[in-house]
């Protein structure tokens, strides 16, 4: 990984030069995907997990299709992508069924309308 500051002897005003890297496209995509996976695992709430999971699956798809990697690496990434895709779909199904259960519980609390009003 190559660390590429603009000017090595000049301090940058407010920038984090130790966090800026110059990577080839595929390596940057891999690094970003690993960072997303870390964020997915360390997330304290579920509000962003679905979006992160979908982005991880999409990034893995792009890595599996990218040139420059060995066929064995691409096979491993393809397998990971299918697992993440299944996991995202399962989470969406669970969320949808939970929403239906909540809607059904709200409906059950309603009183039925009388047939005739006196």
RAJOBEL-V526576 format. One line per field, one symbol per residue. ss: DSSP state (H for helix, E for strand, - for the rest). psi: psi as a letter, one per 20 degrees, with the letter a starting at -180 (. if undefined). burial: 1 if it has 16 or more other C-alpha atoms within 10 Angstrom, else 0. Layout:
ss->???
psi->???
burial->???
This chain:
ss->-E--------------HHH--E--HHHHHHHHHHHHHHHHHH------HHHHHHHHHHHHHHHHH-----HHHHHHHHHHHHHHHHHHHHHHHHHHHHHHHHHHHHHH----------
psi->pppnqgohipqpoiqnhijpqoqqghhgggghghgggghghipirjhihgggghhgggghghhhiqqiqqhgghgghgggghghgggggghhgggghhhggghghhhhiqqqpqhqp.
burial->0000100000000000000000000000110010011001000000001101111111111111000000000100110110011011000000000000000000000000000000
